[in-house]
Amino acid sequence: MGGVRLAQVQVRPNESLDSALKRFKKVLQQTGVLREAREHEHYEKPSNCKRKAAAAARRKMKKQASKEN
């Protein structure tokens, strides 16, 4: 399975806490921690996962087809 992902940011000298927090949030977003937490907020049945993935694939194909034309 996944592993433990720890995101950390060192506060630089003379750096405000707000800017360090902003950098920390950016690191969290890049590592995908927030997305993964949202995915595990509620249980989703495997059939719904497949349905959602199929719908996303259809949207992607439709978007690519419209770009070509």
trRosetta pair geometry for C-beta under 8 A, 3 or more apart (Angstrom, degrees):
i j d omega theta_ij theta_ji phi_ij phi_ji
2 5 7.4 -55 163 -24 111 104
2 36 7.7 105 -126 -146 169 150
5 31 5.6 164 165 165 137 131
5 32 7.9 19 98 66 173 81
5 33 5.9 -149 94 -84 125 102
7 24 6.9 120 131 -161 113 75
7 27 4.7 151 -168 125 120 113
7 28 5.2 -176 66 -81 171 66
7 31 5.5 -152 -79 14 117 152
7 33 6.1 -103 -17 -18 129 149
8 24 7.9 -29 -156 -122 24 97
8 27 7.8 -82 51 124 19 160
9 20 5.9 160 118 -171 127 83
9 23 5.1 138 -143 106 149 109
9 24 4.4 -118 6 -81 139 81
9 27 6.0 -174 -62 -1 106 149
11 15 5.6 -160 -174 71 73 119
11 17 7.4 -17 -126 -105 132 59
11 20 4.6 -12 -109 -109 86 152
12 15 4.0 85 62 -25 86 133
12 20 7.5 -172 17 -86 74 102
15 19 5.6 -111 -176 75 94 119
15 20 5.5 102 128 -54 121 99
16 19 5.0 90 62 8 87 98
16 20 7.1 -154 95 -3 46 87
17 20 5.6 -57 -148 40 36 112
17 21 6.1 39 153 -22 68 106
18 21 5.7 -56 -148 37 29 111
18 22 6.4 33 151 -22 63 105
19 22 5.4 -47 -147 33 36 116
19 23 6.5 37 152 -18 65 101
20 23 5.7 -52 -150 36 33 110
20 24 6.3 37 149 -22 64 105
21 24 5.4 -51 -146 35 34 115
21 25 6.4 36 154 -20 65 102
22 25 5.9 -51 -150 34 30 111
22 26 6.6 32 150 -20 62 106
23 26 5.6 -55 -152 35 34 115
23 27 6.5 36 150 -21 66 103
24 27 5.7 -52 -150 34 33 112
24 28 6.5 36 151 -20 65 103
25 28 5.5 -51 -150 34 34 115
25 29 6.4 34 152 -19 65 104
26 29 5.7 -54 -150 35 32 111
26 30 6.4 29 153 -18 65 107
27 30 5.8 -56 -146 38 31 110
27 31 6.3 21 159 -12 66 109
28 31 6.2 -62 -145 41 27 103
28 33 4.9 -77 -158 51 80 118
28 34 5.4 75 146 -31 107 103
29 32 7.8 36 176 -71 30 32
29 34 6.1 -18 -94 24 58 129
32 35 4.8 -53 -161 44 73 117
32 36 5.6 75 139 -25 87 102
33 36 5.9 -60 -149 39 28 110
33 37 6.3 29 154 -21 64 107
34 37 5.6 -53 -147 34 32 112
34 38 6.5 31 154 -18 64 104
35 38 5.8 -56 -152 36 31 110
35 39 6.5 33 150 -22 64 105
36 39 5.5 -51 -148 32 35 114
36 40 6.5 17 158 -6 66 109
37 40 6.1 -67 -148 45 30 100
37 41 6.9 58 148 -55 62 87
38 41 5.5 -23 -157 -16 38 120
39 44 7.8 -71 -171 7 73 129
44 48 5.1 -115 -180 84 91 123
44 49 5.6 111 122 -61 116 89
44 52 8.0 -18 174 -3 142 143
45 48 4.7 91 61 6 84 103
45 49 7.2 -145 97 -8 44 85
46 49 5.3 -50 -148 32 38 116
46 50 6.5 37 154 -18 68 102
47 50 5.8 -51 -150 36 33 111
47 51 6.4 35 150 -20 64 106
48 51 5.5 -51 -144 37 35 114
48 52 6.2 36 155 -20 66 105
49 52 5.9 -56 -149 36 28 110
49 53 6.3 27 153 -18 64 108
50 53 5.7 -56 -146 38 31 110
50 54 6.2 31 155 -20 66 106
51 54 5.8 -54 -147 36 29 110
51 55 6.4 29 154 -19 63 106
52 55 5.8 -54 -148 36 31 111
52 56 6.4 31 152 -19 64 105
53 56 5.7 -53 -148 36 32 112
53 57 6.4 34 152 -20 64 104
54 57 5.6 -52 -149 35 33 113
54 58 6.5 35 151 -20 64 102
55 58 5.6 -50 -150 34 34 112
55 59 6.5 35 152 -19 65 103
56 59 5.7 -51 -149 36 33 112
56 60 6.3 35 152 -21 65 106
57 60 5.6 -53 -147 35 32 113
57 61 6.4 31 155 -17 65 105
58 61 5.8 -56 -147 38 31 109
58 62 6.2 30 155 -19 65 108
59 62 5.7 -57 -147 38 30 111
59 63 6.2 31 155 -21 65 108
60 63 5.8 -56 -149 36 29 112
60 64 6.4 27 154 -16 64 106
61 64 5.8 -55 -147 38 32 109
61 65 6.2 32 154 -20 66 107
62 65 5.7 -54 -147 36 30 112
62 66 6.4 28 155 -18 64 106
63 66 5.9 -56 -148 36 30 108
63 67 6.6 32 152 -22 63 105
64 67 5.7 -53 -149 32 34 113
64 68 6.6 34 154 -21 65 104
65 68 5.9 -53 -152 31 33 112
65 69 6.8 21 155 -11 64 108
66 69 6.1 -60 -148 40 35 105
